[in-house]
Amino acid sequence: MADNLTDLPGVGPSTAEKLIEAGYIDFMKIATATIGELTDIEGISEKAAAKMIMGARELCDLGFKSGADLLNQRKTVWRLSTGSDELNRILNGGLESQSITEFAGVFGSGKTQIAHQACVNLQCEDTIFVDNEWVSDEELANPKAVYIDTEGTFRPERITQMAEALGIDGQKVLDNTFVARAYNSDMQMLFAEKIEELIKSGNNIKLVIVDSLTSTFRNEYTGRGKLAERQQKLGRHMAVLNKLADLHNCIVVITNQVSARPDAFFGVAEQAIGGHIVGHAATFRFFLRKGKGDKRVAKLYDSPHLPDAEAIFRITEKGIHD
């Protein structure tokens, strides 16, 4: 049953219609909005926006929760196989919902291959892992993926090839994968925001991929003078992705470019782009590097509860595997 927006303070039928047209069709969407976002809608003042947000938060029962409540919320987490048992092992079972997982590395290190494999595995029951009964059958029924492509690297032929290796119909995977090509950072951010519309249209979006996260920002905001503006914009983008992961119990995977560290005499000679903004927003952070032949090494170096670890996997015609 849809929320009746006229239950909010100061919201009449005409204001409710404006909110719905702007995409705010339920209390949770308004409760998690900022005053600035609501005042962008014609006829809504800062004072009215603040009242709406507070009213929506009360109706959504937002506020402090006990640790036990959060533990119960964690029971709804589900996982998606990466294709490699070794990589799944250091991730405690696979790519985790309600989280953002970042894969950074130089070109050819396997970032896009992992993203393609995730789209394929989402359509295979054997690669979706549910730990308990808290995740209903409806939750993962007919799951779909969104792939925001900023570098022109999405290849439907590769999806079909990986799917056939698992005995899955490649056309089914492609039909259940929404792809958007972003040529600049504004388009990239807009596509992320429009995922809510896909969900409200009845699509069960359970995987969101941004490949790559920082390439458009890096091209548009060059020099130290534009660094602050770039980081603020990137921070807003990451906030949208985090909200999607939390509110819709979906998996978010981002790939990231790297830059050289000229001061690195010891250790890793590259670092992921995005600085502290991406570092604090991403839940799991991986650094990928090439090994011999088709081997790749994935190093988990940041996680809220998992230890640093490394996994070796292979990339072949069949996709990602051990």
C-alpha positions as CSV (number, residue, x, y, z in Angstrom):
1,M,0.0,0.0,0.0
2,A,1.4,3.4,-1.0
3,D,2.1,6.1,1.6
4,N,-0.3,8.9,1.7
5,L,1.9,12.0,1.5
6,T,-0.9,14.3,2.7
7,D,-0.3,12.8,6.1
8,L,2.8,14.9,6.4
9,P,2.6,18.3,8.0
10,G,1.9,21.1,5.5
11,V,1.4,18.8,2.6
12,G,-1.9,19.2,0.7
13,P,-3.0,17.4,-2.5
14,S,-1.1,19.9,-4.8
15,T,2.1,19.7,-2.9
16,A,1.8,15.9,-2.7
17,E,1.5,15.8,-6.5
18,K,4.6,17.9,-6.9
19,L,6.5,15.6,-4.6
20,I,5.4,12.5,-6.5
21,E,6.4,14.1,-9.8
22,A,9.8,14.8,-8.4
23,G,10.2,11.1,-7.4
24,Y,9.3,11.4,-3.6
25,I,6.5,8.9,-3.6
26,D,7.0,7.5,-0.1
27,F,7.9,8.6,3.4
28,M,11.3,6.9,3.4
29,K,12.4,8.9,0.3
30,I,11.4,12.2,2.0
31,A,12.9,11.1,5.4
32,T,16.3,10.5,3.8
33,A,16.2,13.7,1.6
34,T,18.0,16.9,2.4
35,I,16.3,20.3,2.8
36,G,18.1,21.5,-0.3
37,E,16.8,18.6,-2.4
38,L,13.2,19.4,-1.4
39,T,13.5,23.1,-1.9
40,D,14.5,22.5,-5.5
41,I,10.8,21.6,-6.0
42,E,8.8,24.7,-6.9
43,G,6.7,26.1,-4.1
44,I,8.4,24.3,-1.2
45,S,10.3,26.6,1.3
46,E,13.1,25.6,3.6
47,K,10.7,25.7,6.6
48,A,8.1,23.5,4.9
49,A,10.8,21.1,3.7
50,A,12.2,20.8,7.3
51,K,8.7,20.0,8.6
52,M,8.1,17.4,5.9
53,I,11.4,15.7,6.6
54,M,10.8,15.6,10.4
55,G,7.3,14.3,9.9
56,A,8.5,11.6,7.5
57,R,11.2,10.5,9.9
58,E,8.7,10.1,12.7
59,L,6.4,8.0,10.5
60,C,9.3,5.9,9.4
61,D,10.4,5.5,13.0
62,L,13.9,6.6,12.2
63,G,16.3,7.2,15.0
64,F,18.5,5.3,17.4
65,K,18.3,1.5,17.3
66,S,19.7,-1.0,19.7
67,G,22.6,-3.2,18.7
68,A,20.2,-6.2,18.7
69,D,17.9,-4.4,16.2
70,L,20.9,-3.9,13.9
71,L,21.9,-7.5,14.3
72,N,18.4,-8.5,13.1
73,Q,18.8,-6.1,10.1
74,R,22.1,-7.8,9.3
75,K,20.3,-11.1,9.1
76,T,18.7,-9.9,5.8
77,V,22.1,-9.6,4.2
78,W,22.6,-12.0,1.2
79,R,25.7,-12.6,-0.8
80,L,26.7,-13.1,-4.5
81,S,29.5,-15.3,-5.6
82,T,32.4,-13.5,-7.4
83,G,33.1,-16.7,-9.4
84,S,36.2,-17.5,-7.3
85,D,36.0,-19.6,-4.1
86,E,39.2,-17.9,-2.9
87,L,37.9,-14.4,-3.4
88,N,34.6,-15.5,-1.8
89,R,36.5,-16.8,1.2
90,I,38.2,-13.6,2.1
91,L,34.8,-11.8,1.6
92,N,33.2,-14.2,4.1
93,G,31.0,-15.7,1.4
94,G,30.9,-13.3,-1.5
95,L,29.8,-9.8,-2.5
96,E,27.6,-8.5,0.4
97,S,24.3,-6.7,0.1
98,Q,23.7,-3.4,2.0
99,S,27.4,-2.6,1.2
100,I,29.6,-1.0,-1.4
101,T,32.6,-3.1,-2.6
102,E,35.4,-1.3,-4.5
103,F,37.8,-3.0,-6.9
104,A,40.8,-0.7,-7.8
105,G,43.7,-1.4,-10.0
106,V,45.6,-0.6,-13.2
107,F,44.1,-1.4,-16.6
108,G,43.9,-5.1,-17.3
109,S,43.9,-6.1,-13.7
110,G,40.4,-7.6,-13.9
111,K,38.0,-4.9,-12.6
112,T,35.5,-4.9,-15.5
113,Q,35.7,-8.7,-15.7
114,I,34.6,-9.0,-12.1
115,A,31.7,-6.6,-12.8
116,H,30.6,-8.6,-15.8
117,Q,30.8,-11.8,-13.9
118,A,28.6,-10.4,-11.1
119,C,25.8,-9.6,-13.7
120,V,26.0,-13.2,-14.9
121,N,26.1,-14.7,-11.4
122,L,23.0,-12.7,-10.3
123,Q,20.9,-14.8,-12.7
124,C,22.2,-18.2,-11.4
125,E,20.6,-19.6,-8.3
126,D,23.8,-21.6,-7.4
127,T,25.8,-18.3,-7.0
128,I,23.4,-16.5,-4.7
129,F,24.0,-17.3,-1.0
130,V,21.4,-16.7,1.7
131,D,22.4,-17.5,5.3
132,N,19.0,-17.6,7.0
133,E,15.3,-17.4,6.7
134,W,15.2,-13.6,7.2
135,V,15.6,-13.2,3.4
136,S,12.3,-14.1,1.7
137,D,11.9,-15.8,-1.6
138,E,10.3,-12.7,-3.0
139,E,13.3,-10.6,-2.0
140,L,15.5,-12.3,-4.6
141,A,12.8,-13.2,-7.2
142,N,13.7,-12.2,-10.7
143,P,16.7,-10.1,-9.7
144,K,18.0,-7.4,-12.1
145,A,21.3,-5.4,-12.4
146,V,22.1,-1.9,-13.3
147,Y,25.4,-1.2,-15.0
148,I,26.6,2.4,-15.3
149,D,29.4,2.4,-17.9
150,T,31.6,5.5,-17.9
151,E,34.5,4.1,-20.0
152,G,32.7,2.2,-22.8
153,T,33.8,-1.2,-21.4
154,F,30.5,-3.0,-21.1
155,R,30.4,-5.9,-23.6
156,P,27.2,-7.9,-24.1
157,E,29.3,-10.5,-26.0
158,R,31.4,-11.1,-22.9
159,I,28.2,-11.5,-20.8
160,T,27.0,-14.1,-23.2
161,Q,30.3,-16.0,-23.1
162,M,30.4,-16.0,-19.3
163,A,26.8,-17.1,-19.1
164,E,27.2,-20.0,-21.5
165,A,30.2,-21.2,-19.4
166,L,27.8,-21.5,-16.5
167,G,25.0,-23.1,-18.6
168,I,22.9,-20.0,-18.4
169,D,21.0,-18.4,-21.2
170,G,23.0,-15.3,-22.1
171,Q,19.9,-13.5,-23.5
172,K,18.3,-13.8,-20.0
173,V,21.2,-12.1,-18.4
174,L,21.2,-9.3,-20.9
175,D,17.4,-8.9,-20.6
176,N,17.8,-8.5,-16.8
177,T,20.7,-6.0,-17.0
178,F,20.0,-2.3,-17.5
179,V,23.0,-0.5,-19.0
180,A,23.6,3.3,-19.2
181,R,26.6,4.9,-20.8
182,A,27.6,8.0,-18.9
183,Y,29.8,10.5,-20.8
184,N,30.3,12.9,-17.9
185,S,29.9,13.1,-14.1
186,D,26.4,14.8,-14.3
187,M,25.1,11.9,-16.4
188,Q,26.7,9.4,-14.1
189,M,25.1,10.9,-11.0
190,L,21.7,11.2,-12.8
191,F,21.7,7.6,-13.8
192,A,22.4,6.6,-10.1
193,E,19.5,8.7,-9.0
194,K,17.2,7.2,-11.6
195,I,17.7,3.7,-10.2
196,E,15.0,4.5,-7.7
197,E,12.6,5.0,-10.6
198,L,13.4,1.6,-12.0
199,I,12.7,0.0,-8.6
200,K,9.4,1.9,-8.3
201,S,8.4,0.7,-11.7
202,G,8.5,-2.9,-10.4
203,N,12.1,-3.9,-11.3
204,N,13.8,-5.9,-8.5
205,I,17.2,-4.2,-8.7
206,K,19.6,-6.2,-6.6
207,L,23.0,-5.3,-8.1
208,V,24.3,-1.8,-9.0
209,I,27.7,-1.5,-10.8
210,V,29.6,1.7,-11.6
211,D,32.5,1.0,-13.9
212,S,34.4,3.1,-13.3
213,L,33.5,5.4,-10.4
214,T,36.1,8.2,-10.9
215,S,37.0,8.4,-14.6
216,T,34.5,11.2,-15.4
217,F,35.3,13.2,-12.3
218,R,39.0,12.8,-13.0
219,N,38.7,14.1,-16.5
220,E,36.5,17.1,-15.7
221,Y,38.1,18.3,-12.5
222,T,41.8,18.7,-13.1
223,G,44.2,20.6,-10.9
224,R,44.2,21.3,-7.2
225,G,42.0,24.3,-7.6
226,K,39.0,22.1,-8.5
227,L,39.8,19.3,-6.1
228,A,37.4,20.4,-3.4
229,E,34.5,20.7,-5.9
230,R,35.3,17.3,-7.3
231,Q,35.3,15.7,-3.9
232,Q,32.0,17.3,-2.8
233,K,30.3,16.0,-5.9
234,L,31.9,12.6,-5.6
235,G,30.7,12.5,-2.0
236,R,27.1,13.2,-3.0
237,H,27.3,10.4,-5.6
238,M,28.6,7.9,-3.0
239,A,25.8,8.9,-0.6
240,V,23.2,8.0,-3.3
241,L,24.9,4.6,-3.8
242,N,25.0,3.9,-0.1
243,K,21.4,4.8,0.3
244,L,20.5,2.4,-2.5
245,A,22.4,-0.4,-0.9
246,D,20.8,0.2,2.5
247,L,17.2,0.9,1.6
248,H,16.8,-1.8,-1.1
249,N,19.2,-4.5,0.3
250,C,21.2,-4.6,-2.9
251,I,24.9,-5.1,-3.7
252,V,26.8,-2.1,-5.0
253,V,30.1,-2.7,-6.9
254,I,32.3,0.1,-8.0
255,T,35.5,-0.1,-10.0
256,N,38.2,2.5,-9.5
257,Q,41.2,3.9,-11.3
258,V,44.6,4.3,-9.7
259,S,47.3,7.0,-9.7
260,A,51.0,6.6,-9.2
261,R,52.6,7.4,-5.8
262,P,55.9,9.0,-6.6
263,D,56.8,9.1,-2.9
264,A,56.3,5.4,-2.4
265,F,59.8,3.9,-1.9
266,F,58.3,0.8,-0.2
267,G,54.9,-1.0,-0.6
268,V,52.3,-0.3,-3.3
269,A,53.3,2.1,-6.0
270,E,49.7,3.0,-6.9
271,Q,46.7,4.4,-4.9
272,A,43.0,4.4,-5.6
273,I,41.5,7.7,-6.9
274,G,39.0,9.5,-4.7
275,G,40.9,10.0,-1.5
276,H,39.1,9.9,1.9
277,I,35.6,10.4,0.3
278,V,35.7,7.0,-1.4
279,G,37.7,5.5,1.4
280,H,35.1,6.2,4.0
281,A,32.1,5.5,1.8
282,A,33.2,2.1,0.5
283,T,32.6,-0.9,2.8
284,F,35.1,-3.3,1.3
285,R,38.1,-2.1,-0.6
286,F,40.2,-4.3,-2.9
287,F,43.4,-3.6,-4.8
288,L,43.9,-5.8,-7.9
289,R,47.2,-6.5,-9.6
290,K,48.3,-8.7,-12.5
291,G,50.0,-12.0,-11.8
292,K,51.6,-14.5,-14.3
293,G,49.5,-15.3,-17.3
294,D,45.8,-15.2,-16.6
295,K,46.3,-15.0,-12.8
296,R,45.2,-12.0,-10.8
297,V,45.8,-11.1,-7.1
298,A,43.1,-9.4,-5.1
299,K,44.1,-7.8,-1.8
300,L,41.4,-6.9,0.7
301,Y,42.9,-3.9,2.6
302,D,39.9,-2.2,4.2
303,S,36.8,-3.7,5.8
304,P,34.8,-2.9,9.0
305,H,35.0,-6.5,10.3
306,L,37.2,-8.7,8.0
307,P,41.0,-9.0,8.2
308,D,43.3,-8.0,5.5
309,A,43.8,-10.9,3.1
310,E,44.8,-11.9,-0.4
311,A,43.2,-14.2,-3.0
312,I,44.6,-15.5,-6.3
313,F,42.1,-16.1,-9.1
314,R,42.1,-16.6,-12.8
315,I,40.4,-14.8,-15.8
316,T,39.8,-17.0,-18.8
317,E,37.2,-17.2,-21.6
318,K,34.9,-18.9,-19.0
319,G,35.1,-15.9,-16.7
320,I,36.3,-15.5,-13.1
321,H,37.3,-18.7,-11.3
322,D,40.1,-20.3,-9.2
